[in-house]
């Protein structure tokens, strides 16, 4: 609620001055210098070189990169509410995302987004890759698509074309809604093209992961050895107020019991979900429900989680508890959630210093890195996070690997 109030205060100011606070919030970086040529301080340069060596050794993979496309001729779609003043909160979000993505001209939005993403990815050339997400439409259980409930749509074909043009930088991730009439056939089709990952955002797409209706879909994932990357916990970036319970981690038990390999996005780090094991049906933090699944030895080889967005300001009340559970860290993997790390105000470095998770020196270096590469900034932040009691890094090399 506080974020919505702030956005409503800022919006009128931005209508007067379109540059206003938006660039400070969502794009306060240098779009013309990469890390190789950036005038970094000696400590920052040493850290960059050290991290690059570590990423190369661990076969780096970022498991959480979004594509943005608006070209309707390519099948892309953005809900008109995102660009309407009649929906001020969503409109403000859109302006910030646009700025964070390096988009200045909506006529050239797709090309500008890709140019910026590839520019950032070049700093990692030879170190690893970035998954790039498609995003399917909202579908009802009868198999009909519903654009009015679709936040945005990035077609698989568009994503795959981007991947084919940049195979050394990117790893393809399709999005196939399980209620589509042709869902199983689509999995077959893309599997034959070598795609290994499938992306869901149940809260926004209207997907119930515990629905037996989609059993054949799950069996096809198993048959083709495909990995499901699915959002867990509350969803803020896409409008989904009426369906947050679909992000309940316990709803993943059904596919896990079938044998589906799953990467739970965001470590279920935001919001509360119903404890389905509690006869009273009380709500508890979603992370604790995911933790219950992660501790089940039946799922040791099936359930993983990514750490995208866990350092954002709306997770700070849970960050210390999440990071204290070292027993699950070998099964968490890195995700940036780009373009969101470019929204600097989402990551309050000073608060991490105050909690003892970072040093003041770490903050100075991170502030430098953000200016030139917000993805590298996010990686460096997570690599620098330390246990306040022992001073040891929270995340080991395997977190930044492609092993799953």
C-alpha positions in Angstrom: 0.0 0.0 0.0 2.8 2.4 0.9 4.4 1.9 -2.6 1.1 2.7 -4.3 0.7 5.9 -2.3 4.2 7.0 -3.3 3.6 6.2 -6.9 0.4 8.3 -6.9 2.3 11.2 -5.4 5.1 11.0 -7.9 2.8 10.6 -11.0 1.5 14.2 -11.1 5.0 15.5 -10.9 6.0 13.3 -13.8 3.2 14.5 -15.9 4.6 18.1 -15.5 8.2 17.0 -16.1 8.5 13.7 -17.9 12.1 13.2 -16.9 11.4 14.1 -13.3 12.2 11.4 -10.8 11.7 8.5 -13.2 15.2 8.3 -14.4 16.5 8.5 -10.9 14.3 5.7 -9.9 14.5 3.4 -12.9 17.5 4.2 -15.0 20.2 6.1 -13.3 23.1 4.4 -15.0 25.7 5.0 -17.7 24.4 3.4 -20.9 27.6 3.9 -22.9 30.5 2.4 -20.9 30.9 -1.3 -20.0 32.9 -2.7 -17.1 36.0 -3.2 -19.2 36.3 0.5 -20.0 34.7 2.0 -16.9 36.9 4.2 -14.7 36.5 2.0 -11.7 38.4 2.4 -8.4 41.1 -0.2 -7.7 38.9 -2.1 -5.1 36.0 -2.2 -7.6 38.3 -3.4 -10.4 39.8 -6.1 -8.2 36.3 -7.3 -7.3 35.2 -7.4 -10.9 38.2 -9.5 -11.9 37.7 -11.8 -9.0 34.0 -12.3 -9.7 34.7 -12.9 -13.4 37.1 -15.7 -12.6 34.6 -17.3 -10.2 31.8 -17.1 -12.7 33.9 -18.7 -15.5 34.9 -21.5 -13.2 31.4 -22.2 -12.1 29.8 -22.1 -15.6 27.6 -19.1 -14.8 23.9 -19.0 -15.7 21.4 -16.3 -14.8 18.1 -18.2 -14.4 15.8 -15.1 -14.5 15.9 -12.6 -17.4 12.8 -11.0 -18.8 12.3 -10.0 -22.5 10.1 -7.0 -23.3 8.5 -6.6 -26.7 5.7 -4.4 -27.9 5.6 -5.0 -31.7 2.1 -6.4 -32.4 3.2 -7.6 -35.8 5.6 -10.0 -34.0 2.7 -11.1 -31.8 3.8 -9.1 -28.8 1.3 -7.5 -26.4 1.2 -5.1 -23.5 -2.1 -4.6 -21.7 -3.4 -1.1 -22.5 -3.9 -0.4 -18.8 -0.1 -0.4 -18.4 -0.1 2.7 -20.6 -3.2 4.4 -19.4 -3.5 7.3 -17.0 -6.8 5.8 -15.8 -4.7 3.2 -14.1 -2.1 5.4 -12.5 -0.2 2.7 -10.5 0.2 0.4 -13.4 1.1 3.4 -15.6 3.8 4.5 -13.2 5.2 1.0 -13.0 5.3 0.9 -16.8 7.2 4.3 -16.9 9.8 2.9 -14.4 10.2 -0.4 -16.2 10.7 1.5 -19.5 13.4 3.7 -18.0 15.1 0.7 -16.3 15.2 -1.1 -19.6 16.8 1.8 -21.5 13.7 2.4 -23.7 13.3 6.0 -24.8 11.2 5.6 -27.9 8.2 3.2 -27.9 8.5 2.9 -31.7 11.9 1.4 -31.2 11.2 -0.3 -27.9 12.0 -3.9 -28.8 15.3 -3.0 -30.5 16.3 -0.6 -27.7 15.6 -3.2 -25.0 17.6 -5.9 -26.8 20.5 -3.5 -27.5 20.7 -2.6 -23.8 20.4 -6.3 -22.7 23.1 -7.4 -25.1 25.4 -4.6 -24.1 25.2 -5.7 -20.5 25.6 -9.3 -21.4 28.8 -8.6 -23.3 30.5 -8.0 -19.9 29.9 -11.8 -19.3 31.1 -13.1 -22.6 32.9 -16.4 -22.1 31.7 -16.6 -18.5 28.3 -18.1 -19.0 24.8 -17.3 -20.3 21.4 -15.7 -19.5 18.1 -17.4 -19.7 15.6 -15.2 -21.6 11.9 -15.6 -20.9 8.9 -15.9 -23.1 5.6 -15.1 -21.4 2.3 -16.7 -22.5 -1.2 -15.2 -22.4 -3.8 -15.7 -19.7 -5.9 -18.8 -20.5 -9.1 -20.0 -18.8 -9.5 -23.7 -17.9 -11.6 -24.2 -21.1 -8.6 -23.4 -23.2 -9.7 -19.9 -24.3 -7.2 -17.0 -24.1 -8.2 -13.8 -22.4 -6.2 -10.7 -23.4 -8.1 -8.5 -20.9 -6.5 -10.5 -18.1 -3.1 -10.7 -19.8 -0.5 -8.3 -18.4 1.9 -8.8 -21.3 2.7 -11.4 -23.9 6.2 -12.3 -25.3 5.7 -15.0 -27.9 8.0 -18.1 -27.9 8.9 -17.4 -31.5 10.1 -13.9 -30.7 12.2 -15.2 -27.8 13.6 -18.0 -29.9 14.6 -15.7 -32.7 16.5 -13.5 -30.2 18.3 -16.6 -28.8 19.2 -17.9 -32.3 20.8 -14.6 -33.1 22.8 -14.6 -29.9 23.4 -18.3 -28.9 26.6 -17.5 -27.0 24.8 -15.1 -24.7 21.4 -16.5 -24.1 19.6 -19.7 -23.2 15.9 -20.0 -24.4 13.0 -20.3 -22.1 9.5 -21.0 -23.5 6.2 -20.2 -21.9 3.4 -22.6 -22.6 0.2 -22.1 -20.6 -1.0 -25.6 -19.5 -4.7 -24.8 -20.2 -4.0 -24.2 -23.9 -5.7 -26.7 -26.2 -2.3 -27.4 -27.8 -0.2 -27.2 -24.7 1.3 -30.7 -24.8 2.0 -30.5 -28.5 3.8 -27.1 -28.0 6.0 -28.7 -25.4 6.9 -31.4 -27.9 7.6 -28.9 -30.6 10.0 -26.7 -28.5 11.7 -29.7 -26.9 12.6 -30.9 -30.4 14.3 -27.5 -30.9 16.5 -28.2 -27.8 14.6 -25.9 -25.3 15.0 -27.2 -21.7 13.1 -24.6 -19.7 9.5 -23.5 -19.3 8.3 -20.3 -17.6 5.1 -19.8 -15.6 3.8 -17.0 -13.5 0.7 -18.7 -12.0 -0.7 -15.6 -10.2 -0.8 -13.6 -13.4 -1.5 -16.3 -15.9 -4.3 -18.0 -13.9 -2.5 -21.4 -13.5 -3.2 -23.7 -10.6 -0.1 -25.9 -10.3 -2.1 -28.4 -8.2 -4.8 -28.9 -10.9 -5.0 -32.6 -11.9 -6.4 -31.4 -15.3 -2.8 -30.6 -16.3 -1.3 -34.0 -15.4 -0.5 -34.9 -19.1 1.3 -31.6 -19.4 3.5 -32.5 -16.4 4.1 -36.0 -17.7 5.3 -34.4 -21.0 7.8 -32.2 -19.0 9.1 -35.3 -17.4 9.3 -37.2 -20.6 11.2 -34.4 -22.3 13.4 -33.7 -19.3 12.2 -30.1 -19.2 12.5 -27.9 -16.1 9.7 -25.7 -14.9 10.7 -22.2 -13.8 7.6 -20.9 -11.9 7.0 -17.9 -9.8 6.3 -18.6 -6.1 4.9 -16.2 -3.4 3.2 -12.9 -4.0 3.5 -11.2 -7.3 4.0 -7.4 -7.5 5.5 -6.7 -10.9 2.5 -7.9 -12.8 -1.1 -7.2 -11.8 -2.4 -10.2 -10.0 -4.3 -9.1 -6.9 -7.2 -11.6 -7.3 -5.0 -14.8 -7.7 -2.1 -14.6 -5.3 -2.9 -18.0 -3.8 -1.9 -19.6 -7.1 1.7 -18.7 -6.1 1.4 -20.9 -2.9 4.6 -23.1 -2.9 2.6 -26.0 -1.4 0.6 -26.2 -4.7 3.8 -27.5 -6.2 3.6 -30.8 -4.3 1.4 -32.3 -7.1 3.9 -31.9 -9.9 6.8 -32.7 -7.6 5.1 -36.0 -6.6 4.8 -36.8 -10.2 8.5 -36.2 -10.7 8.6 -32.7 -12.4 11.9 -30.8 -11.8 11.1 -27.3 -10.6 12.9 -24.1 -10.0 10.9 -21.9 -7.6 11.5 -18.3 -8.6 12.2 -15.7 -5.9 12.6 -18.2 -3.1 9.0 -17.5 -2.3 10.4 -14.4 -0.6 7.3 -12.2 -0.7 3.8 -12.4 0.9 1.8 -15.0 2.8 0.0 -18.1 1.5 -2.5 -20.5 3.1 -0.8 -23.4 5.0 -2.6 -26.2 3.2 -1.3 -28.6 5.9 -3.0 -26.7 8.7 -6.6 -27.7 9.4 -7.2 -24.1 10.4 -6.1 -22.8 7.0 -4.0 -20.0 8.5 -1.7 -17.9 6.4 2.1 -17.9 7.0 5.0 -16.4 5.0 5.4 -18.2 1.7 9.1 -18.7 2.3 8.4 -21.0 5.2 6.1 -23.1 3.0 8.8 -23.4 0.4 11.3 -24.3 3.1 9.0 -27.2 4.2 9.2 -28.6 0.7 12.9 -28.0 0.3 13.5 -30.0 3.5 11.6 -33.0 2.2 14.2 -35.5 1.1 11.8 -36.8 -1.6 12.4 -33.6 -3.5 16.2 -33.3 -3.1 16.8 -33.8 -6.8 13.6 -32.1 -8.0 13.1 -28.9 -6.2 15.4 -25.9 -6.6 14.9 -22.2 -6.1 16.3 -19.0 -7.6 17.3 -15.9 -5.6 16.0 -13.3 -8.0 14.5 -10.3 -6.2 15.3 -11.5 -2.7 17.4 -8.4 -1.9 14.7 -5.9 -3.0 13.3 -3.5 -0.4 10.0 -5.3 0.0 11.8 -8.5 1.2 14.0 -6.9 3.8 11.8 -8.0 6.7 12.5 -11.6 5.8 16.1 -11.4 4.3 18.0 -12.4 7.5 15.8 -15.4 8.2 16.1 -16.6 4.6 19.8 -16.3 4.5 20.2 -18.2 7.7 19.0 -21.4 6.2 22.3 -22.6 4.9 21.0 -26.2 4.6 19.2 -25.3 1.4 21.8 -23.1 -0.3 23.2 -25.9 -2.5 19.9 -26.0 -4.2 19.4 -22.3 -4.8 20.6 -20.7 -8.1 21.2 -17.2 -9.2 18.6 -15.0 -10.9 18.8 -11.3 -11.6 15.1 -10.6 -12.5 16.5 -8.1 -15.1 15.4 -5.3 -15.8 14.4 -4.9 -12.1 18.0 -4.6 -10.7 18.3 -1.4 -12.8 15.6 0.2 -10.5 18.2 1.3 -8.0 15.7 2.2 -5.2 14.6 -1.4 -5.1 17.9 -2.4 -3.5 18.7 -0.3 -0.4 22.4 -1.2 0.1 22.7 1.0 3.2 20.1 -1.2 5.0 22.2 -4.3 4.3 25.2 -2.5 5.8 23.1 -1.6 8.9 22.1 -5.3 9.2 25.8 -6.4 9.1 25.3 -8.2 5.8 27.6 -5.8 3.9 30.5 -3.5 4.9 30.6 0.2 4.1 33.4 -0.6 1.7 31.1 -3.1 -0.1 28.5 -0.3 -0.5 31.0 2.0 -2.2 32.0 -0.7 -4.7 28.4 -1.7 -5.4 27.4 2.0 -6.0 30.2 2.1 -8.6 29.2 -1.1 -10.4 25.5 -0.2 -10.6 26.3 2.8 -12.8 27.8 0.6 -15.5 26.1 -2.8 -15.2 23.1 -3.3 -13.0 23.2 -7.1 -13.6 26.8 -7.3 -12.5 25.8 -5.0 -9.5 23.2 -7.6 -8.5 25.6 -10.5 -8.8 28.3 -8.7 -6.8 25.8 -7.8 -4.1 24.8 -11.4 -3.7 28.4 -12.6 -3.7 29.3 -10.0 -1.1 26.5 -10.9 1.3 28.0 -12.2 4.5 26.8 -14.0 7.6 26.9 -11.2 10.3 28.1 -13.7 12.9 30.9 -15.5 11.0 31.7 -13.1 8.2 31.5 -15.9 5.7 29.8 -15.4 2.3 26.2 -16.6 2.2 26.2 -17.9 -1.4 28.8 -20.3 -2.6 30.0 -20.9 -6.2 27.4 -23.5 -7.0 24.6 -20.9 -6.6 26.0 -19.1 -9.7 26.4 -22.2 -11.8 24.2 -23.8 -14.4 23.9 -27.1 -12.5 20.3 -28.1 -11.9 
